[in-house]
Amino acid sequence: MPASRPSYTPVDLSQVRTRPLGERTNKVDRSQFARPGQAGRSVADLLAGLPQQLGARDLLQVVAAVVTAYRRGKPVIWGMGGHVIKTGISPLIIDLMQRGVVRALALNGGASIHDVEIALIGATSEDVQAGLRDGSFGMWEETGRFYNRAVNERRGGLGRRLGEALLADQAPNCDLSVLATAAALGIPATVHLTLGADIVHMHPEADGARLGEATFEDFRLLAAVVADLGNGGVYLNVGSAVALPEVFLKALTVARNLGHRVEQFTTANFDMLSHYRPLQNVVRRPTEGVGQGFSLLGQHEVLLPLFYQAIIEQVGA
């Protein structure tokens, strides 16, 4: 026989105990609010008027970490996927490289191809859907020939091979290429491939052994730079959801395995959506107990220029 159903009487709220509002610890107070401005305000005023809350607060903390790294001579590594190049951010990254703020680059394969095409013809990004219909997607002669010739005929890491080849060929738009700029400045620039994932791997000149050799050299180079992140360095993962977060985690593991104390550093992920690997492999796991990690969401073409401007406002001319 089922148990009898209990009978409930509504509680008497007159017996509830309250406490003075002044005793409460608050997460938000008026000192953190946005400050209204006026037309023509300076960027410095705009930044100072941001609310000291959530993403705005995190953005300014990452800016502070980058500026501190610059002043201490510690590496700021800018890792990026192809969408960063496609949204026109290259000139800002190049400026930060020339100022000595960004001291190393890490690109996935797609980013390196977009960078090469920008250097060669000042344009990039095809209509993938249209090319899939007749098998012409990615089959662009100049892109494949240049990329694979640089890999097959040169030595060193993949980023170095591509950057030096662009300079040697005097590509018309080298001033817009992060790889060419890195080569000219002597800044480490690494490219991390997933073989079979990029259009240049489909071309007749593609040599899997040489591509693998070049990108593996870059993995070892990145591990050396990551080993120097401790005590103030910064790693930025910008627009790479899979490849670079995985590569960064392994490079960090190698550095620590070899005895480098990679602690007290900052990581940040900039992207339009929150993805599992950047959150775990860049923001959380590497810095747990030994650093700070941030996740900043927003359109690259909006968020990154704001980030750039906030940096140079503190770094100066």
C-alpha positions in Angstrom: 0.0 0.0 0.0 1.5 3.4 -1.0 2.5 5.8 1.7 0.1 8.6 2.5 0.6 11.8 0.6 2.0 14.6 2.9 0.1 17.8 3.4 1.9 21.1 3.0 1.1 24.5 4.4 2.6 27.6 2.8 5.5 28.9 4.9 5.0 32.0 7.0 7.4 34.7 5.5 6.8 36.9 8.5 9.3 34.8 10.3 12.1 35.2 7.7 15.3 36.9 9.1 16.9 39.7 7.1 20.2 41.4 7.4 21.3 45.1 6.7 22.4 45.7 3.1 25.6 47.3 4.4 26.9 44.0 5.7 26.8 42.4 2.2 29.9 41.9 0.1 29.1 43.0 -3.4 30.6 41.9 -6.8 29.7 45.2 -8.5 30.0 48.8 -7.3 29.7 52.2 -9.0 33.5 52.7 -9.2 33.5 49.9 -11.9 30.8 51.4 -14.1 31.4 52.7 -17.6 32.0 56.5 -17.9 30.0 58.4 -20.5 32.2 60.3 -22.9 31.7 62.8 -25.7 32.3 63.0 -29.4 35.9 63.2 -30.3 37.2 61.5 -27.1 40.6 60.0 -27.2 41.3 56.3 -27.3 42.9 56.5 -23.9 39.7 58.1 -22.5 37.6 55.3 -24.2 39.7 52.6 -22.6 39.7 54.3 -19.2 35.9 54.5 -19.4 35.3 50.8 -20.0 33.4 49.1 -17.2 35.8 47.2 -14.9 33.7 44.1 -15.3 34.0 40.7 -17.1 35.4 40.9 -20.6 36.4 44.6 -20.4 38.4 43.9 -17.2 39.9 40.8 -18.7 41.0 42.6 -21.9 42.8 45.3 -19.9 44.5 42.6 -17.8 45.8 40.9 -20.9 47.0 44.3 -22.2 48.8 44.9 -18.9 50.5 41.5 -19.2 51.6 42.2 -22.8 53.0 45.6 -21.8 54.8 44.2 -18.8 56.3 41.4 -20.9 57.5 44.1 -23.4 59.2 46.1 -20.7 60.8 43.1 -19.1 62.1 41.8 -22.4 60.0 38.6 -22.1 58.4 36.9 -25.2 55.0 37.7 -26.4 54.0 34.9 -28.8 51.2 35.6 -31.2 49.6 32.4 -32.4 46.9 32.7 -35.1 44.6 30.9 -37.4 43.7 31.9 -41.0 40.7 34.1 -40.1 43.0 36.6 -38.4 44.8 37.2 -41.7 41.5 37.2 -43.7 40.0 39.9 -41.5 42.8 42.3 -42.3 44.7 42.3 -38.9 48.1 41.7 -40.4 49.2 45.4 -40.4 48.6 45.6 -36.7 50.5 42.5 -35.9 53.4 43.7 -38.1 53.4 47.0 -36.2 53.6 45.2 -32.9 56.5 43.1 -34.3 58.3 46.2 -35.5 57.9 47.9 -32.1 59.4 44.9 -30.4 56.2 43.9 -28.6 55.4 40.7 -30.4 58.6 38.6 -30.4 57.4 35.3 -31.9 54.7 34.1 -34.2 53.0 30.7 -34.5 50.6 30.1 -37.5 48.5 27.1 -38.5 48.7 26.0 -42.2 45.8 28.1 -43.3 47.2 31.3 -41.9 50.5 30.7 -43.7 48.7 30.3 -47.0 46.6 33.4 -46.6 49.7 35.3 -45.6 51.6 34.1 -48.7 48.8 34.9 -51.0 48.5 38.4 -49.6 52.2 38.9 -50.2 52.0 37.6 -53.7 48.8 39.3 -55.0 47.4 41.5 -52.2 44.3 39.3 -52.0 43.2 35.9 -50.6 40.1 33.8 -49.6 38.3 32.0 -52.4 34.7 30.8 -52.8 35.2 27.3 -51.5 31.7 26.1 -52.3 32.0 27.1 -56.0 35.3 25.4 -56.4 34.1 22.1 -54.8 31.6 21.6 -57.6 34.2 21.1 -60.3 37.3 20.1 -58.3 39.0 23.5 -58.8 39.0 24.4 -55.0 42.5 25.3 -53.9 44.1 24.4 -57.3 45.7 27.8 -57.8 49.0 27.5 -59.6 51.0 30.4 -58.2 50.0 29.6 -54.5 51.0 25.9 -54.8 54.1 26.5 -56.8 55.5 29.2 -54.6 54.6 27.5 -51.3 56.0 24.1 -52.2 59.1 25.5 -53.9 59.9 27.4 -50.8 59.6 24.2 -48.8 61.5 22.0 -51.2 64.4 24.3 -52.0 65.1 25.9 -48.7 66.3 24.8 -45.2 65.1 25.6 -41.7 61.6 25.7 -40.3 58.6 26.2 -42.5 57.9 29.8 -41.3 61.5 30.7 -42.0 61.5 29.1 -45.5 58.3 30.9 -46.5 59.3 34.3 -45.1 62.8 34.2 -46.7 61.4 33.0 -50.0 58.9 36.0 -50.1 61.8 38.4 -49.4 64.1 36.7 -52.0 61.3 36.9 -54.7 60.5 40.5 -53.7 56.9 39.6 -53.4 54.9 42.8 -54.2 53.1 43.0 -50.9 55.8 41.9 -48.4 55.0 44.8 -46.3 51.6 43.1 -45.5 53.1 39.7 -44.8 53.7 38.6 -41.1 56.1 35.8 -42.3 58.2 38.1 -44.5 58.3 40.7 -41.7 59.4 38.1 -39.2 62.2 36.9 -41.6 63.3 40.5 -42.1 63.4 41.2 -38.4 64.9 37.8 -37.4 61.8 37.0 -35.3 60.9 33.3 -34.8 57.9 32.5 -37.0 56.6 28.9 -36.9 54.0 27.2 -39.0 52.2 24.1 -37.7 50.7 21.9 -40.4 48.1 19.2 -40.3 49.2 17.3 -43.5 46.3 16.9 -45.9 44.3 19.8 -44.4 45.7 22.7 -46.6 45.2 23.4 -50.3 49.0 23.4 -51.0 49.1 19.7 -50.0 47.0 18.8 -53.1 49.5 20.2 -55.6 51.9 18.2 -57.7 55.0 19.8 -56.1 53.9 18.9 -52.6 56.5 16.7 -50.8 55.1 15.2 -47.6 58.5 14.4 -46.2 59.8 17.9 -46.7 56.6 19.5 -45.4 56.8 17.3 -42.3 60.5 18.0 -41.8 59.9 21.8 -42.0 56.9 21.9 -39.7 58.6 19.5 -37.2 61.5 21.9 -37.1 59.1 24.6 -36.2 57.5 22.6 -33.4 61.0 22.3 -31.8 61.6 26.0 -32.3 58.3 26.9 -30.7 59.1 24.7 -27.7 62.3 26.7 -27.3 60.4 30.0 -27.3 57.7 28.6 -24.9 60.5 27.6 -22.5 61.3 31.3 -22.1 57.7 32.3 -21.1 58.3 32.0 -17.4 58.3 35.0 -15.2 56.2 37.3 -17.3 55.8 36.0 -20.9 52.5 35.9 -22.8 51.1 33.4 -25.2 48.1 34.6 -27.3 46.0 32.1 -29.2 44.0 34.1 -31.7 41.5 32.3 -33.9 42.8 28.7 -33.8 40.3 26.3 -32.4 42.3 23.0 -32.8 45.8 22.9 -34.2 47.6 25.6 -32.2 46.0 24.8 -28.8 47.2 21.2 -29.3 50.7 22.3 -30.4 51.1 24.8 -27.6 50.2 22.2 -25.0 52.8 19.8 -26.3 55.5 22.5 -26.7 54.9 23.5 -23.1 55.1 19.9 -22.0 58.5 19.5 -23.8 59.8 22.7 -22.2 58.9 21.6 -18.7 60.1 18.1 -19.3 63.5 19.5 -20.2 63.6 21.3 -16.8 62.4 24.8 -17.7 60.2 26.4 -15.0 57.5 27.9 -17.2 55.5 29.6 -14.4 54.1 33.1 -13.7 53.1 33.7 -17.3 49.8 34.7 -19.0 47.8 33.0 -21.7 44.8 34.4 -23.6 42.4 33.1 -26.2 40.8 35.5 -28.6 38.0 34.1 -30.7 34.4 34.6 -31.9 33.1 31.4 -30.2 34.2 29.5 -27.2 35.8 26.2 -28.1 36.9 23.3 -25.9 40.6 23.0 -26.9 41.6 26.7 -26.5 39.8 26.9 -23.2 41.5 23.8 -21.8 44.8 23.7 -23.6 45.6 27.5 -23.6 43.5 29.2 -20.8 43.2 26.6 -18.1 45.5 23.7 -18.0 48.9 25.4 -18.7 48.4 28.1 -16.1 46.6 26.3 -13.3 48.3 27.3 -10.1 51.3 28.9 -11.9 49.9 31.7 -14.0 46.8 33.4 -15.4 44.6 32.6 -18.4 41.9 34.6 -20.1 39.2 34.0 -22.7 38.0 36.9 -24.7 35.2 36.5 -27.2 34.4 38.9 -30.1 34.7 39.5 -33.8 38.4 39.7 -34.7 38.0 42.7 -36.9 36.6 44.6 -33.8 38.2 43.2 -30.8 41.8 42.9 -32.1 42.1 46.6 -33.2 40.9 47.6 -29.8 43.4 45.3 -28.2 46.2 46.6 -30.4 45.4 50.3 -29.6 45.2 49.6 -25.9 48.8 48.2 -26.1 50.3 51.0 -28.1 48.7 53.6 -25.9 50.9 52.3 -23.1 54.0 51.3 -25.1 54.1 54.7 -26.9 55.5 55.6 -30.3 
